């Protein structure tokens, strides 16, 4: 009883303190703690080597643990796949490893690597495919032989292709289960066009069309030393590692150079787009348009604007819409940027079904309010602090720095882009932020997508303008293909 009374009295005292402006306005002890300026960022630099056959190698020593990890990134990804075989790189990326090599099956490789607590993995992506390894230093030679063999002599066994395709069929069958995933997928189609590789999704028919010869042809077209960037990080001597890599790859002949495909966007018209999902009690809202690339001179000012406007718990959208108005479970977003094509400008929000229209109007008000109430100095300071403080953790290991440097090499960025990031963010001014907000954020050019239970909206979406209904039904499997139970 006494403990409960003490807790109540303590609560009353705290409430009294925080509700007394004169007391709270006084400088608090924690506010007197000096905050040191962030030191200049000087990460350990990987050694870059280019072999005569075009293979680019980055070596990054890290002697903290007796481990050696490596990643080969190969030019050519899903954006180069014909539309009638969408999903090819997902199947390829899986079967490249599970299918094994000409001398060992994937199952045999599993046993071999498990005995050494090592892994060799493969994968496919939008612009590249990868094969990587991780092992103890003492097992490097054994594991590297597997990596080299898989890189040069994959087998793509038919039984593993069938398993990979069944996994894709299962993913297709479940693509409408999660409303947030539906919103993200369909928003990309609004920005790029449904048939654009940056928005396109695999279907039963496109996965079923993938044959073993397609995987063999893909490998033969792209996996050549002049299309590969190889990064190695760990407990090794760079000179010895370079010699080992030259022994393995220097005599590997060049192949045809991979070229980036020409991709045309076909964005939807600005307006309202609705996807009805009756089994939910909240709405997922996305306002979208085309963004920028990281090569854009405005990239750093945009990064500060994004953080201040919709980047986190201290952002304006979070404070106004979630905290003050209580409309959102989650809210945020900004002008997105990608390496070599425009990213997506995206403002996202999830809210109760009965506050759907009110929430869209709240987002509209925040966008319009930027002209009257630009991001201020305090907001910019918080945004810069958040970016620069998190920056330390994004690149707090040699492995993370190596991966970033490999990305710059892959996309043709200056290799000192990382080192310049901190000073470029610090240079951003209030005027810069206001300028990029006015330049890129135009409400009348945005498509608004709503995924939710239409019957429970506070008002019809049509009260805001003409509504386009989006069909998300899954195309039927081709004749002869019978997906597993529950995949219809």
HELIX and SHEET records of a PDB file:
HELIX    1   1 UNK A    2  UNK A   18  1                                  17    
HELIX    2   2 UNK A   21  UNK A   25  1                                   5    
HELIX    3   3 UNK A   29  UNK A   32  5                                   4    
HELIX    4   4 UNK A   78  UNK A   80  5                                   3    
HELIX    5   5 UNK A   83  UNK A   85  5                                   3    
HELIX    6   6 UNK A   88  UNK A   98  1                                  11    
HELIX    7   7 UNK A  106  UNK A  114  1                                   9    
HELIX    8   8 UNK A  137  UNK A  139  5                                   3    
HELIX    9   9 UNK A  140  UNK A  152  1                                  13    
HELIX   10  10 UNK A  158  UNK A  173  1                                  16    
HELIX   11  11 UNK A  179  UNK A  192  1                                  14    
HELIX   12  12 UNK A  204  UNK A  208  1                                   5    
HELIX   13  13 UNK A  212  UNK A  222  1                                  11    
HELIX   14  14 UNK A  225  UNK A  227  5                                   3    
HELIX   15  15 UNK A  238  UNK A  249  1                                  12    
HELIX   16  16 UNK A  299  UNK A  310  1                                  12    
HELIX   17  17 UNK A  316  UNK A  317  1                                   2    
HELIX   18  18 UNK A  318  UNK A  324  3                                   7    
HELIX   19  19 UNK A  353  UNK A  355  5                                   3    
HELIX   20  20 UNK A  356  UNK A  372  1                                  17    
HELIX   21  21 UNK A  377  UNK A  394  1                                  18    
HELIX   22  22 UNK A  398  UNK A  411  1                                  14    
HELIX   23  23 UNK A  417  UNK A  427  1                                  11    
HELIX   24  24 UNK A  430  UNK A  440  1                                  11    
HELIX   25  25 UNK A  443  UNK A  445  5                                   3    
HELIX   26  26 UNK A  454  UNK A  456  5                                   3    
HELIX   27  27 UNK A  461  UNK A  463  5                                   3    
SHEET    1   A 6 UNK A  47  UNK A  50  0                                        
SHEET    2   A 6 UNK A  56  UNK A  61 -1                                        
SHEET    3   A 6 UNK A 228  UNK A 234  1                                        
SHEET    4   A 6 UNK A  67  UNK A  75 -1                                        
SHEET    5   A 6 UNK A 128  UNK A 136 -1                                        
SHEET    6   A 6 UNK A 119  UNK A 124 -1                                        
SHEET    1   B 7 UNK A 292  UNK A 293  0                                        
SHEET    2   B 7 UNK A 328  UNK A 338  1                                        
SHEET    3   B 7 UNK A 342  UNK A 352 -1                                        
SHEET    4   B 7 UNK A 282  UNK A 290 -1                                        
SHEET    5   B 7 UNK A 447  UNK A 452 -1                                        
SHEET    6   B 7 UNK A 271  UNK A 276  1                                        
SHEET    7   B 7 UNK A 467  UNK A 469  1                                        
END                                                                             
